[in-house]
Amino acid sequence: MKRFIVALFFLSTLISAAQAQNRLKFEGQVVCCADCWAEADRAKVEYGTAEDLLKAQSCVANGDPTLLAVREGDKFTLYQLEQAGFRLSGKNWLEYVGKRIAVTGTVHKKKEASAIRVDTLEVLAASIAEREAANVLGQEVDLTLKDLFGTEQRLSALKGRIVVLNFWATYCVPCRKEMPDLAAIQNEYAALGIQVVGASTDAAEDRAKVLQFIKETKINFPVWTGATTADMLRFGLGGALPGTVIIGRDGRIVKVISGIVNQAELKKQIDAMLAADEKAAANQGKEEKPQTASAKPRASEASSVPS
């Protein structure tokens, strides 16, 4: 029995050594499918815009194999990604789409394609969309649109509130899906100075369609019309709908979200901002206390929801 265990251990060691010798390292960009990758000359046009990432959601959901595009001169070789020693935190590779990564693993043939069984993974660079979004963080970007009564509204007028600015359109199916979550945020946080604003890309002449959409989705926050792709780009979003930007009380961009919002993640972000505001107010109060010891606490500065 002892000899058998020793032999088994020796055999497993040989197998592990052989696998290590066959393990290769690849660097490339993660793409959702071959069709999306082939839409442009990727030697000249980088993949990973907000539109690419939004489209990737449906491609991955439909079961398209996620690929690693490895550049070899002016050409690219596409490898299907498969889990091996490296385990995904979610159910698919979607969180890595658009990023540049380095992986180690073994390669095998899968029908007419090549696949990598991934043992290790390291993110080397963010996607274009992530880089563009990061560039606007901390920036103050104004927006002027018209409400449903034709009155001009400016984003800068909402300074002092935390604003959840959502870009959408009546023809956008994913936009319809996220409206209940945005309405829930408005209901829960309005008294705390949070304001959701819907920036529709529908034109003013489509007012009837917008009103019908509001009725069907039970929108409970202000809606402005006439937003453009150029407006979305200024906020670090691509031209694909929906897109959401979270703006601090100082008017500066805190977070950019391409695609459908996740209510839990959105609440987590807002709660963190509220906690930071509360902490800052408490620290300011301590600094002012020696000079205003007899002063009464100020009333809440929470804003009401505009009609």
C-alpha positions as CSV (number, residue, x, y, z in Angstrom):
1,M,0.0,0.0,0.0
2,K,2.8,2.3,0.9
3,R,4.6,1.7,-2.4
4,F,1.3,2.4,-4.2
5,I,0.9,5.8,-2.5
6,V,4.5,6.7,-3.3
7,A,4.0,5.7,-6.9
8,L,0.8,7.7,-7.1
9,F,2.4,10.7,-5.7
10,F,5.3,10.4,-8.1
11,L,2.9,10.1,-11.0
12,S,0.9,13.2,-10.0
13,T,4.2,15.1,-9.7
14,L,5.1,14.1,-13.2
15,I,1.7,15.1,-14.5
16,S,1.9,18.5,-12.8
17,A,5.4,19.1,-14.2
18,A,4.2,18.2,-17.7
19,Q,1.2,20.6,-17.4
20,A,3.5,23.3,-16.2
21,Q,5.7,22.8,-19.2
22,N,2.7,23.0,-21.5
23,R,1.3,26.1,-19.8
24,L,1.6,29.2,-22.0
25,K,1.3,32.9,-21.4
26,F,-0.9,35.2,-23.5
27,E,-1.6,38.9,-23.5
28,G,-4.6,40.4,-25.3
29,Q,-8.0,42.0,-25.1
30,V,-11.2,40.3,-24.0
31,V,-14.0,40.5,-26.6
32,C,-17.6,39.3,-26.4
33,C,-17.7,37.4,-29.7
34,A,-16.0,37.1,-33.1
35,D,-18.8,39.1,-34.9
36,C,-18.4,42.2,-32.7
37,W,-14.6,42.0,-33.0
38,A,-14.8,41.8,-36.8
39,E,-17.0,44.9,-37.2
40,A,-13.8,47.1,-37.6
41,D,-10.1,46.8,-38.4
42,R,-8.9,46.2,-34.9
43,A,-5.4,47.0,-35.8
44,K,-6.6,50.6,-36.2
45,V,-9.8,50.8,-34.2
46,E,-9.6,49.8,-30.5
47,Y,-12.4,47.7,-29.1
48,G,-14.0,48.5,-25.8
49,T,-16.1,51.6,-26.2
50,A,-19.3,52.0,-24.1
51,E,-21.3,50.8,-27.0
52,D,-19.1,47.7,-27.3
53,L,-19.5,46.9,-23.6
54,L,-23.3,47.5,-23.8
55,K,-23.6,45.1,-26.8
56,A,-21.4,42.6,-25.0
57,Q,-24.1,42.2,-22.3
58,S,-26.5,40.7,-24.8
59,C,-23.8,38.7,-26.7
60,V,-22.6,37.0,-23.4
61,A,-26.2,36.5,-22.2
62,N,-27.0,34.7,-25.5
63,G,-24.2,32.3,-24.9
64,D,-21.6,33.6,-27.3
65,P,-18.1,32.3,-26.3
66,T,-15.9,35.1,-24.8
67,L,-12.6,35.5,-26.6
68,L,-9.1,36.7,-26.0
69,A,-7.8,38.6,-29.0
70,V,-4.0,38.1,-29.1
71,R,-2.1,40.4,-31.5
72,E,0.6,38.9,-33.7
73,G,2.0,41.6,-36.0
74,D,-0.9,43.1,-37.9
75,K,-3.1,40.1,-37.3
76,F,-5.0,38.7,-34.3
77,T,-5.7,35.2,-33.1
78,L,-8.9,34.6,-31.2
79,Y,-8.9,32.1,-28.3
80,Q,-12.0,31.0,-26.4
81,L,-11.6,31.5,-22.7
82,E,-12.3,28.6,-20.3
83,Q,-12.0,28.3,-16.6
84,A,-9.3,26.0,-15.2
85,G,-7.2,27.0,-12.2
86,F,-8.6,30.5,-12.4
87,R,-12.2,30.8,-11.2
88,L,-14.5,33.6,-12.2
89,S,-16.2,35.6,-9.4
90,G,-19.4,35.6,-11.5
91,K,-21.2,33.3,-13.9
92,N,-19.4,34.6,-17.0
93,W,-16.4,36.7,-18.3
94,L,-18.5,39.9,-18.8
95,E,-16.6,41.9,-16.2
96,Y,-13.4,41.5,-18.3
97,V,-14.8,42.4,-21.7
98,G,-12.9,45.3,-23.2
99,K,-10.0,45.0,-20.8
100,R,-6.4,44.0,-21.7
101,I,-5.3,41.0,-19.7
102,A,-2.5,38.5,-19.3
103,V,-3.3,34.9,-18.8
104,T,-1.5,31.6,-18.4
105,G,-2.9,28.3,-19.3
106,T,-3.0,25.4,-21.7
107,V,-4.3,25.5,-25.3
108,H,-6.5,22.9,-26.9
109,K,-8.6,22.6,-30.1
110,K,-12.4,23.0,-29.7
111,K,-14.1,22.2,-33.0
112,E,-12.6,24.8,-35.4
113,A,-11.5,27.2,-32.7
114,S,-8.6,27.3,-30.2
115,A,-9.4,27.6,-26.5
116,I,-7.3,28.6,-23.5
117,R,-7.9,26.8,-20.1
118,V,-7.1,29.8,-17.9
119,D,-5.0,29.1,-14.8
120,T,-4.1,32.7,-13.9
121,L,-5.4,36.1,-15.0
122,E,-4.0,39.6,-14.5
123,V,-5.7,42.8,-15.7
124,L,-3.2,45.0,-17.5
125,A,-5.4,47.9,-18.7
126,A,-9.0,49.1,-18.4
127,S,-11.3,49.3,-21.4
128,I,-11.8,52.5,-23.4
129,A,-15.1,53.1,-21.7
130,E,-13.6,52.8,-18.3
131,R,-10.7,55.2,-19.2
132,E,-13.1,57.7,-20.6
133,A,-15.4,57.5,-17.6
134,A,-12.4,57.9,-15.3
135,N,-11.3,61.1,-17.1
136,V,-14.5,62.9,-16.2
137,L,-14.5,61.9,-12.5
138,G,-14.2,65.0,-10.4
139,Q,-15.1,67.2,-13.3
140,E,-18.1,69.6,-13.4
141,V,-20.1,69.3,-16.6
142,D,-23.2,71.3,-17.1
143,L,-26.2,70.3,-19.1
144,T,-29.1,72.5,-20.4
145,L,-32.3,70.9,-21.7
146,K,-36.0,71.6,-21.7
147,D,-38.6,70.1,-19.5
148,L,-42.0,68.8,-20.7
149,F,-43.4,72.3,-20.5
150,G,-40.7,73.8,-22.7
151,T,-39.0,75.5,-19.8
152,E,-35.2,75.5,-19.9
153,Q,-33.5,73.5,-17.1
154,R,-29.9,73.5,-16.1
155,L,-28.1,70.8,-14.2
156,S,-26.0,73.4,-12.3
157,A,-29.2,74.7,-10.7
158,L,-29.3,71.4,-8.7
159,K,-26.1,72.1,-6.9
160,G,-26.5,71.2,-3.2
161,R,-28.2,67.9,-4.1
162,I,-26.8,64.5,-5.1
163,V,-28.1,64.0,-8.6
164,V,-28.7,60.7,-10.4
165,L,-28.7,61.8,-14.1
166,N,-30.1,59.1,-16.3
167,F,-30.0,59.2,-20.1
168,W,-32.8,57.3,-21.8
169,A,-35.3,57.2,-24.7
170,T,-38.8,56.0,-25.3
171,Y,-37.6,53.5,-27.9
172,C,-34.9,52.0,-25.6
173,V,-36.1,48.6,-24.2
174,P,-33.4,48.4,-21.5
175,C,-34.3,51.9,-20.4
176,R,-37.8,50.8,-19.6
177,K,-36.5,47.9,-17.5
178,E,-34.5,50.2,-15.2
179,M,-37.2,52.8,-14.6
180,P,-38.8,51.1,-11.5
181,D,-35.3,51.0,-9.8
182,L,-34.8,54.7,-10.5
183,A,-38.3,55.5,-9.2
184,A,-37.6,53.5,-6.1
185,I,-34.4,55.5,-5.5
186,Q,-36.3,58.8,-5.9
187,N,-38.9,57.6,-3.4
188,E,-36.4,56.4,-0.8
189,Y,-33.9,59.2,-0.9
190,A,-35.7,62.4,-2.0
191,A,-36.0,63.6,1.6
192,L,-32.2,63.3,2.0
193,G,-31.5,65.6,-0.9
194,I,-31.1,63.1,-3.7
195,Q,-32.6,64.0,-7.0
196,V,-33.1,61.7,-10.0
197,V,-33.4,63.4,-13.4
198,G,-34.3,61.7,-16.6
199,A,-32.5,63.2,-19.7
200,S,-34.4,61.8,-22.7
201,T,-32.9,61.8,-26.1
202,D,-36.4,62.1,-27.5
203,A,-37.0,65.5,-29.3
204,A,-39.5,68.1,-28.0
205,E,-42.0,67.1,-30.7
206,D,-42.1,63.6,-29.3
207,R,-43.7,64.9,-26.1
208,A,-46.7,62.7,-26.4
209,K,-44.5,59.6,-26.6
210,V,-42.5,60.7,-23.6
211,L,-45.7,61.3,-21.6
212,Q,-47.0,57.9,-22.5
213,F,-43.7,56.3,-21.5
214,I,-43.8,58.2,-18.1
215,K,-47.4,56.9,-17.5
216,E,-46.5,53.3,-18.4
217,T,-43.3,53.2,-16.3
218,K,-44.7,55.4,-13.5
219,I,-41.7,57.8,-13.5
220,N,-41.8,60.0,-10.4
221,F,-38.9,62.4,-11.2
222,P,-38.3,65.3,-13.6
223,V,-37.8,64.5,-17.2
224,W,-35.9,66.7,-19.6
225,T,-35.9,66.2,-23.4
226,G,-33.5,66.8,-26.3
227,A,-30.4,65.1,-24.9
228,T,-27.8,64.1,-27.5
229,T,-25.0,61.7,-28.0
230,A,-22.6,64.6,-27.7
231,D,-24.1,65.3,-24.2
232,M,-23.5,61.7,-23.2
233,L,-19.9,61.8,-24.4
234,R,-19.2,64.9,-22.3
235,F,-20.3,62.9,-19.2
236,G,-18.0,60.0,-20.0
237,L,-20.7,57.8,-21.6
238,G,-20.8,56.4,-25.1
239,G,-23.7,56.9,-27.4
240,A,-25.5,53.8,-26.3
241,L,-28.5,54.0,-24.0
242,P,-29.1,53.8,-21.1
243,G,-26.4,55.6,-19.2
244,T,-26.3,57.1,-15.7
245,V,-24.1,59.6,-14.0
246,I,-24.0,60.3,-10.3
247,I,-23.1,63.9,-9.4
248,G,-22.1,65.1,-6.0
249,R,-23.5,68.1,-4.1
250,D,-20.6,70.2,-5.4
251,G,-21.7,69.5,-9.0
252,R,-18.8,67.2,-9.8
253,I,-19.1,63.8,-11.3
254,V,-18.6,60.9,-8.9
255,K,-19.5,57.8,-10.9
256,V,-20.4,56.9,-14.5
257,I,-22.5,53.8,-15.3
258,S,-22.9,52.5,-18.9
259,G,-25.9,50.2,-19.3
260,I,-28.8,49.3,-16.9
261,V,-28.3,50.5,-13.3
262,N,-28.2,48.0,-10.5
263,Q,-30.4,49.3,-7.7
264,A,-28.4,47.7,-4.9
265,E,-25.1,49.1,-6.3
266,L,-26.7,52.5,-6.8
267,K,-28.0,52.6,-3.2
268,K,-24.5,51.5,-2.0
269,Q,-22.9,54.4,-3.8
270,I,-25.5,56.9,-2.6
271,D,-25.3,55.7,1.0
272,A,-21.5,56.1,0.9
273,M,-21.9,59.7,-0.4
274,L,-24.4,60.5,2.4
275,A,-22.1,59.0,5.0
276,A,-19.2,61.1,3.7
277,D,-21.4,64.2,3.8
278,E,-22.5,63.5,7.4
279,K,-18.9,62.9,8.5
280,A,-17.8,66.2,6.8
281,A,-20.6,68.1,8.5
282,A,-19.7,66.6,11.9
283,N,-16.1,67.6,11.5
284,Q,-17.1,71.1,10.5
285,G,-19.3,71.3,13.6
286,K,-16.4,70.3,15.8
287,E,-14.3,73.1,14.3
288,E,-17.0,75.7,14.8
289,K,-18.2,74.6,18.3
290,P,-15.8,76.8,20.3
291,Q,-17.1,79.8,18.5
292,T,-20.8,78.8,18.4
293,A,-21.2,76.9,21.7
294,S,-24.5,78.6,22.4
295,A,-25.9,78.3,18.9
296,K,-28.8,75.9,18.3
297,P,-28.4,73.0,15.8
298,R,-29.4,74.0,12.3
299,A,-32.5,72.5,10.8
300,S,-32.2,69.8,8.2
301,E,-31.0,71.0,4.8
302,A,-32.8,68.2,2.9
303,S,-34.4,69.5,-0.3
304,S,-37.8,68.7,-1.6
305,V,-38.4,67.1,-5.0
306,P,-39.1,69.6,-7.7
307,S,-42.2,69.2,-9.7
